[in-house]
Amino acid sequence: MFAYDDAVSVLAFPTRPAGCSATALHRDLNARAALYARKHALLHELSTGRAPSVLFGEDADGRHGNFHPASYRAILSDPCWRARLRKAHTAGRRALPRADWRWRELDCAASSDALLMNIFCHPQLYRTGAVAALLGVSPASRPQFGVHPRLPRERGLIDTTEMDMELDGLLVEAKLTEGDFQTARPTLLARFTGWADVFEPDALPRTPSGAYASYQLLRGVLAAAASPDRSFCVLLDARRVDLITQWHAVMAAVRSVAFRTRLKLLTWQELARALPGGLRQYLAEKYGIVAASS
């Protein structure tokens, strides 16, 4: 494994233009997380590899550096939210400084799931009503994470693929440093009932191999279309211009202009503007997410 200081030097802040790649943002977030962990003396570890990742754990005082303290207390108090913390990390089992610490997905500094829970589990989220108004949801709504919209498929089958969050009928797909929205063979998309009534097939973006691009977005749109009570929101970092462009390409292929009003794009930076002050400061320091100007 890298010596700690060598690994942190690899995480040095890159030069960040208005838009940056998944790799550049990953490096930026982990560089910030390493500094944040040192500043606040938080339990953390660095993975190996050319692009080390910072992983946080819960320390003896009950602090978890990947979560705002108020959000973390709220997560632990809710059995459904707490269960989300057990989502396995792709690195699997490793030899770690503490025998009782196995890395989890939401321990990762660049986890979009952790960022989502940091915000939507915060107990003062709806204090001013600004967030509810921005999202078009009830101030009394509580988020559900890792939901299964149960999309209808051919022959009466049901698709049970997971989506990141549902809030008062608003389905949310959240991204941070992920490379793309995945792809799907045409036969996979064709399994969904009525998909060609929602999209103009020839207008959908495709890869050079002929697969449909942005499959996760297509699935989210179809989930919203399957129920009149649902809408769909893509939550992205404003620095990921590439992902924003992919969302616009999907929107352009939606047939119904009226239905498009139920499809939303929101950046973490726009959302930050409506958040409580303490949470907003946390996002700025740890993630470099600065509230967008009005």
C-alpha angles and dihedrals in degrees: 000000000000118000106254096249092047091052093049090051088056087055093058113147111271123220102269120204121193087281126032140180127258089255094051093048091047090055092046094050093048093047089053091046092052091052092044091051093051094045093053097033093239126172108256144142136205123230121225126252140074091296106038119204125215115231122190129206136189111270131210090273093056095253121141112194095208092064137059105249095241092047092048093052090051092049093052091050094056115069094208094048092044091054089059089065089068093065104133122248116235090231088071123195117359139168104262136179090255119046092213095055116091114174116252130196093249092053089072116104091221096047111133089198091058091048090050092052092044088061106033097042093052108119094223096048095118097034095120099024091238095116094048090049092048093052097035094237136127116271086229094059122116123205125245116205127209095018127178112217092195099224115203115249137185120298092021094294123145127224111224100185113148126248124197102245146346122205120181092327094319111123113207131201109191126196135178118155099357112130098229145329095273127250135252136202114248089247090059094054091044089063091073115093113246096358092140090055090059099041135038097235096209091052096054115107115252137191122239088262091058097253119136112257125221095029094169090057093047090052092049092051091049091050090055091046092052093065129038089213096059135080132181131230130186112208113201142161113260088227090064098079089160092063092044089054090051091053092051090052090055092046090053090059095054109110102208118069090195092053091053088070086071091056118082141185118202130171125216087239093057091047091049090063090067097045130103113274098249093050091046090054091049092053092049094050101040102030105022087237104149119187111260118246116259 
